[in-house]
């Protein structure tokens, strides 16, 4: 279920680990998308930079595809995690799918040749918008055998965030009513599926064009945010997963009014609503923000759900690496269904 604007990917039907001798050594330098200072998408440029060197438990991966996330665009603009960038030029990117080039020891669980996906440690290290990246062992899992690299690169940050929201924070279960704002986005489309999978009744907001798709994903009630005030029809809910905040139409503030006493409000976007905790306390509900935990064990669980078709990933567009600026413009328009991905290397 993938719509590609620019793609050279073919689905791969089996994660494999080849003999280490068959994996070529990396070059000294590699292509990467870098930026020399904060600003709009035009600050992104392609450059040749040294291939990163893994240390301790890190694994060097040849990147086949890299996911593009809203946090990438926020950081590029000077928000997000920009304050932790130690210097320029810097390379963005958390998500990747690719092939292990070097592992820290001979009996490592991901030997050279293994197809893996996961998250980098950006901004502590260079990101995944590059031919090669390094990642901690505990942030990796074997690529789902049923997914192409493009599809796999769309999973880690978004699906791990959704798991943390739905399973670990909201503890979704039968009889629970969960309202998910922006249900058709990268995190949202996983959150809708996971909440429904664990038995909750899911109410999702989205654009009119995405409402039928949200029903397919498992939402029992869908609301067109452009024409309907969700508080007019949603009734009382146990949990609100807010992927918007108060940056648009006071979505966060309005959400507190539909929560039952003691219900849970979860705010996801960085900078989405500075005063959410105080407002929630005044309304008699619980509140928390959430930040993704790059847990490879959870990612392995998600792999099994993906391979069994219990949940699905949707890739809206695939851009070439050199088109990173266009991918960022697409992300910032905020109307992508599922995820946007960069095609980096050959599989």
C-alpha positions in Angstrom: 0.0 0.0 0.0 2.6 2.5 -1.2 2.3 5.6 -3.4 5.6 6.7 -4.8 6.4 9.9 -6.7 10.1 9.1 -7.0 11.1 5.5 -6.3 13.6 2.9 -7.2 12.6 0.4 -4.6 11.4 -3.1 -5.0 9.9 -5.1 -2.0 12.3 -7.5 -0.5 10.8 -10.7 0.8 13.4 -11.8 3.3 15.9 -10.3 5.7 19.2 -11.9 5.0 22.7 -11.9 6.5 25.4 -12.6 4.0 29.0 -13.7 4.7 30.9 -10.7 6.1 33.5 -11.1 3.3 30.8 -10.3 0.8 30.1 -6.9 2.3 32.5 -4.3 0.8 34.4 -1.9 3.0 32.9 1.6 3.1 34.6 4.4 1.2 36.3 7.3 3.0 33.7 9.8 2.0 30.0 9.7 1.3 27.0 11.7 0.0 25.0 13.4 2.7 22.4 16.2 3.0 23.9 18.9 5.3 22.9 22.4 6.4 25.2 25.1 7.6 22.7 27.1 9.7 19.1 27.2 10.6 16.4 28.4 8.1 14.0 27.2 5.5 14.2 24.0 3.4 16.6 25.8 1.0 19.4 25.6 3.6 19.7 21.8 2.9 22.4 20.9 0.4 24.1 17.8 -0.8 27.8 17.4 0.1 30.6 14.9 0.4 31.6 14.3 4.0 33.6 11.5 5.8 31.9 8.2 6.5 31.2 8.1 10.3 33.1 5.7 12.5 31.2 3.6 14.9 32.4 3.4 18.5 31.6 1.0 21.4 28.3 -0.8 20.6 27.5 1.2 17.5 26.8 -0.4 14.1 27.8 1.1 10.8 24.9 0.8 8.3 24.7 1.5 4.6 21.5 3.4 4.2 19.1 2.4 1.5 16.2 4.6 2.7 15.7 7.3 5.3 12.5 8.5 6.9 11.6 12.2 7.0 9.8 13.4 10.2 8.3 16.7 11.3 11.0 16.9 14.0 13.6 17.1 11.2 12.0 20.1 9.7 11.5 21.8 13.1 15.2 21.2 13.9 16.3 22.5 10.5 14.3 25.7 11.2 15.9 26.3 14.6 13.4 24.7 16.8 13.0 21.0 17.7 16.3 19.7 19.0 18.4 22.4 17.3 19.8 23.5 20.7 21.7 20.2 20.9 23.5 20.5 17.6 27.2 20.9 18.4 28.3 22.5 15.2 27.9 22.8 11.4 27.6 21.5 8.9 25.1 19.0 10.4 23.2 16.0 8.9 19.6 15.4 9.9 17.7 12.2 10.1 16.5 9.6 12.7 14.9 6.8 10.6 16.7 4.5 8.3 16.6 1.1 6.7 19.7 -0.5 5.3 22.4 -3.1 5.5 25.0 -3.6 8.3 28.5 -2.9 7.1 30.4 -3.4 10.3 29.5 -4.7 13.8 31.3 -4.1 17.0 32.3 -7.8 17.5 32.2 -11.1 15.7 29.2 -12.7 17.4 27.1 -9.5 17.3 23.4 -10.2 16.7 23.5 -8.0 13.6 26.5 -9.2 11.6 27.6 -7.5 8.4 25.1 -8.1 5.6 22.1 -8.1 7.9 19.2 -6.0 6.7 18.2 -3.7 9.6 16.1 -0.7 10.4 16.1 1.7 13.4 17.0 5.1 14.7 20.2 7.1 14.8 21.4 9.1 17.9 21.0 12.5 16.1 21.9 15.1 17.1 24.5 13.4 19.3 25.8 11.9 16.0 25.2 12.5 12.3 21.8 11.6 11.0 20.5 9.2 8.4 20.2 11.6 5.4 23.4 10.0 4.1 24.9 7.0 2.4 26.1 5.6 5.7 25.0 6.1 9.3 25.9 4.8 12.8 23.3 3.6 15.3 23.4 2.0 18.8 22.8 -1.7 18.8 19.8 -1.3 21.1 18.1 1.1 18.6 18.1 -1.6 15.8 16.0 -4.5 14.7 16.0 -6.8 11.7 14.0 -5.3 8.8 10.5 -6.8 8.5 10.8 -9.4 5.7 7.5 -8.2 4.2 8.5 -4.6 3.8 10.7 -2.8 1.2 13.4 -0.6 2.5 11.3 2.4 1.7 8.5 1.1 3.8 10.8 0.0 6.6 12.4 3.4 6.8 9.0 4.9 7.4 8.4 2.9 10.5 10.9 3.4 13.4 10.3 6.9 14.9 6.6 7.1 14.0 5.7 3.5 15.1 7.8 3.6 18.3 6.1 6.9 19.2 2.7 5.5 18.6 3.6 2.4 20.7 4.7 4.6 23.5 1.6 6.7 23.4 -1.0 3.9 23.0 0.5 0.9 24.8 2.9 2.3 27.4 1.2 5.6 28.3 -2.5 5.2 27.5 -2.5 1.4 28.1 -5.1 0.9 25.5 -7.7 -1.8 26.3 -11.2 -3.0 25.6 -13.9 -0.5 26.7 -11.6 2.5 26.6 -12.4 5.4 24.3 -9.4 7.1 22.7 -9.5 10.3 20.7 -6.5 10.7 18.3 -6.0 14.0 16.6 -4.3 14.0 13.1 -4.9 10.3 12.8 -3.8 10.1 9.1 -0.2 11.4 9.7 3.0 9.4 10.3 2.5 8.8 14.1 -1.3 9.0 13.8 -1.9 6.2 11.4 0.1 3.8 13.6 -1.6 5.1 16.8 -5.1 4.5 15.3 -4.1 0.9 14.3 -2.5 0.0 17.6 -5.3 1.4 19.7 -7.8 -0.6 17.7 -5.6 -3.7 17.8 -5.6 -3.5 21.7 -9.4 -3.2 21.8 -10.0 0.5 22.4 -12.8 2.4 20.6 -10.9 4.9 18.4 -12.2 8.3 17.4 -9.9 10.0 14.9 -9.8 13.5 13.4 -8.5 14.1 9.9 -9.3 15.8 6.6 -12.3 14.8 4.6 -10.2 12.9 2.0 -8.7 10.7 4.8 -11.8 9.7 6.7 -12.6 6.5 4.7 -8.9 5.4 5.1 -9.1 6.1 8.9 -12.0 3.8 9.1 -10.0 1.1 7.3 -7.2 1.5 9.8 -9.6 0.8 12.7 -11.2 4.1 13.7 -14.9 3.6 14.6 -15.7 7.3 14.6 -14.0 9.7 12.1 -14.4 13.5 12.2 -13.6 16.1 9.5 -11.7 18.8 11.5 -12.5 21.4 8.8 -16.3 21.1 9.0 -17.1 19.6 12.4 -16.1 20.6 16.0 -15.1 17.4 17.5 -16.4 18.3 20.9 -19.9 18.6 19.5 -20.1 14.9 18.7 -17.4 12.9 20.4 -19.0 12.7 23.9 -16.7 11.7 26.8 -13.4 10.0 26.2 -10.8 8.3 28.5 -7.7 9.4 26.6 -6.8 12.2 24.1 -3.6 11.6 22.0 -2.9 15.1 20.6 -0.6 15.2 17.6 -1.5 18.9 17.0 -1.5 20.9 20.2 -2.6 24.5 20.4 -0.8 25.6 17.2 -4.1 25.1 15.3 -7.6 26.1 16.4 -6.9 25.6 20.1 -7.1 21.8 19.6 -5.4 21.1 22.8 -7.5 23.4 25.0 -10.7 22.1 23.4 -9.6 18.5 24.0 -9.6 18.9 27.8 -13.3 19.5 27.7 -14.1 16.0 26.3 -12.0 14.0 28.8 -13.7 12.3 31.7 -12.6 13.4 35.2 -9.2 12.0 35.8 -8.8 11.2 32.1 -5.5 11.4 30.3 -4.3 14.1 27.9 -1.1 13.3 26.0 0.7 16.0 24.0 3.2 15.0 21.4 4.5 17.9 19.2 7.5 19.7 20.5 6.4 23.2 21.3 2.8 22.3 20.7 1.3 23.9 23.8 3.5 25.5 26.6 0.7 25.6 29.2 -0.9 22.2 28.8 0.0 20.9 32.2 -1.5 23.8 34.1 -4.6 23.8 32.0 -5.1 20.1 32.4 -4.7 20.3 36.2 -7.3 23.1 36.3 -9.7 20.9 34.3 -9.3 18.0 36.6 -7.5 15.7 34.2 -4.1 14.1 34.0 -1.6 15.3 31.4 1.8 14.3 30.0 4.0 15.0 27.1 5.8 12.2 25.3 9.2 11.7 23.6 10.1 8.6 21.5 12.2 5.9 23.0 14.4 4.2 20.3 13.9 0.7 21.7 15.0 -2.1 19.4 13.1 -4.8 21.4 9.8 -2.9 20.8 10.8 -2.4 17.2 11.1 -6.1 16.9 7.6 -6.5 18.3 6.4 -4.0 15.7 8.1 -6.0 13.0 6.1 -9.0 13.9 2.9 -7.0 13.8 3.9 -5.6 10.4 4.8 -9.0 9.0 1.5 -10.5 10.1 -0.4 -7.6 8.6 -1.9 -6.8 12.0 -0.7 -3.2 11.3 0.4 -1.5 8.1 2.7 1.3 7.1 1.8 3.8 4.5 4.4 5.7 2.5 2.9 8.8 0.8 5.9 9.9 -1.2 9.5 8.9 -1.9 12.0 11.5 -2.9 15.6 11.1 -4.0 18.3 12.0 -1.5 19.1 15.2 -3.4 15.5 16.2 -3.1 15.5 16.5 0.7 14.4 20.2 0.5 11.3 19.2 -1.5 10.6 16.5 1.1 10.8 19.0 3.9 8.4 21.3 2.1 6.0 18.4 1.8 6.3 17.6 5.5 5.7 21.2 6.5 2.5 21.4 4.4 1.2 18.9 6.9 -1.1 17.0 4.7 0.9 13.8 4.0 -0.9 10.5 4.5 1.5 8.3 6.5 5.1 9.0 5.9 7.6 10.7 3.5 10.9 8.9 2.7 14.2 9.6 1.0 15.7 7.0 -1.4 19.4 6.9 -0.6 21.1 3.8 -2.0 20.5 0.6 -3.8 19.1 -2.4 -2.0 
